[in-house]
Amino acid sequence: MSAEQGMPASSPRATPTRREPAVRLHYPVCGPQPLRWSEDNCVSVCTSRDVSVLEQISNIHSSAPELVLHRTVLPEPPRAPKVAIKDEAEERKPVFASSSDPTVSQDIISEQSFNPEKTPLPSMQGFKYASWSPMGCDANGRCLLATLTMDNRLSVYSSLDRLQWVPLVDLTELYAQELHEANFKQCKCRLSEAETQRRQSMQTPKYMEWSGLCTTTKKTHNNQILNVGSILLAVLFEYGNIAVWEFQRPFRGKESIVSCDTIDSGVAAPSILSWWEYEHSNRKMRGLIVGSNNGPIKILPVNLAPVKGYFTVRLPLVLWQDGDQMPVHSIQCLSLYHPHLESNCSLVVAARGTSVFWCLLQYSKGNLNIHNSHVTGLHSSPIVFMTVDKQNGVIYTCMGDGAVLRLNPIFTDTALKFEHQLINLKDILGPVTTHGMGLSPCGAYMACVTTEGLDRALPLVNRTFQVQFVTLKTFEEAAEQLLESPVQNLFKQVDLTDVVRCKILKDEQIPPFLQEALDKKIKEGSTYFWRLRLFLLRIYCQALKKSSSEVLWRPSHNETKIRVTDACVLQRKDSEEEDSKKGPVGETDLASLGVAEGQALMEEKVLELQGKIEAVEMRVVQEHMKRVLGEVYLHTQCADDTSIPVSGICDFITSDEKYDDHAARVLIGYVLMNKKFFHERCSLCKEVLPFADRKQAVCSNGHISRRCSLTYQTFEGEMFRKCLLHDSIARCSVPEDPEWLQRLLQDPCTFCDSPIF
């Protein structure tokens, strides 16, 4: 947004600052990429005993400026024996271990994944890697978490109760069973040591990554075609084969597995993989990017016949073919807009040693053009972590000593160049060693796993692992991104709203330029901007309440300081007390009078602000009720026990004379004409709930049910509505239409602005 529209002129890039609090971990971190940040505002950290999950909450009822984090712990899954090579390997292990050839015996003895019981090395504990799925994959519309332990157990977890993680499926065991049934049991000859290790590496997962949300077609028994949501999980194994699992959404366990296809990558010593997605002129392409420890990088085709709207490349695309022995340990993909060619393009970046490999892919004239090169001279030591901000198109690389580089790609007429900015974490967090790095969904915060740096050039014996946060965006940048956001969902932009919240609590006011820009946006008619205004008013109210509570404790600066050692002051003490008693109003009385007046003005301002909040709440509720009525009118197959108070909603909207919405009046007329009336029933006693209050309902037996925007959610085949802070549940019955649920679930609760789950 330009300055003419109410926002300030573009300011220089923000200076990163420290953000409190710092969260201490119970155990040391492990794995090459221990920290990941999900789309539903959760930070996962892999440690030697568990996975710590920190969920960022936008708490509008707190006046503390620090981040609000809820912490949960995901323990290690129970150990399960391998299935595919159990019979063959158990017979051959003693023979291999007692072989006279040391190249055979030592490999078996020291191989932890192959011989975990008798290896002289310490047992492998902890988690190697964790990967978050996109939002909308589990039964609550949240993200799934796939974890890989150090002893190669791959599991998928879901937080059904939000504070309790439940394992849904063990993919390592399922894949071993499929290999055993497909290939392994067909071999009747005695296995050699090389064949045994080959079979072991074929079922040893090394890395996994989730794809974007997919839509597949399903044919019913009466030949009807239905659109079913799905998600793909690609698992890279040590041998080079890739297993692509397809899960139906919402994912509930083993019964939600649709298929599992195996792809031969043809890459020797694979190290990493990532999904490649590219959209050009309504043509969507998808594939798998695989990197190697030897250096080559290629894109593999994936069978996407059942996936609606996507196609894949016909042959593998080689992005880098030189075997220069520079391992690829991180691959990211960005979708950018080329200003000179006026079309979308795909940018693939990979960390290789101290340099960053980049490859620009663009579809034009029926061909896919590939341009690649390296960005060298970035760091003095190898890059350990790399992450990207997909919304803003920015790349972040980091070394172990805390030096972070921000790379901003800039298109030229003939090539692509990168603008550098150094972010030294030592200047922000002190002397630290970095073990992991991740970005928030909108790029407002950076999370880092750190320990203490060198003390007088000597390593520390005991180190404390902490998760620390760094602010990357200013208040002006966050406000502009909130106003111009194509997502229009406050829950998906918690990191941006937290930057705004911290600024309002600190300054105790809403900046005028933000109010003016928001007034212009509200005229567009979107409910999102009304929700944003409601959020700002609530935070402003908390700032005023905090200020009013601090007035009574604020010391008076008009008091006279007395030095005890000054003999002259001690002699005049009695005379000054007598003079103060003679005056009509003393200095202390004036100070107390000013505090009382300030307290009264502050309370009056808070009451006025609460009136504005109630008015905006009423408008948001009416807009949401209109949307619910629209969904009820469009769906003609609602059951008789549907728990939607249609009659009460119509009466509530028509009772407000100030709400003059022609579309709502017409919609109410259609609903009344078709006589689509349903009752809202109590979740405890099934009695009909009267619609006397928009916030809560009381049945005839005295049960109180809180209404949270009349938003509904599915769970275990039944429909519920629930608010996290209100903790209220109401069962209902509505058509099983995922698209309808997705539209109703895209906004948080009206009254507390928390996500519905």
Helices and strands as residue ranges (DSSP letters): G 3-5, E 17-24, E 35-37, E 42-46, E 50-57, E 68-75, H 86-97, H 102-110, E 127-132, E 145-149, E 154-158, E 166-170, H 171-182, G 184-186, H 193-202, E 205-210, E 214-219, E 225-237, E 241-248, G 254-256, E 257-264, E 270-280, E 283-292, E 297-301, E 310-311, E 317-320, E 328-338, E 343-352, E 355-364, E 367-375, E 385-389, E 394-398, E 403-411, E 416-424, H 425-429, E 432-439, E 445-452, E 466-471, H 475-483, G 491-493, H 494-507, H 512-522, H 527-551, H 567-571, H 573-582, H 587-634, H 646-655, H 662-674, E 696-698, E 704-706, E 713-715, E 718-723, E 728-732, H 738-744
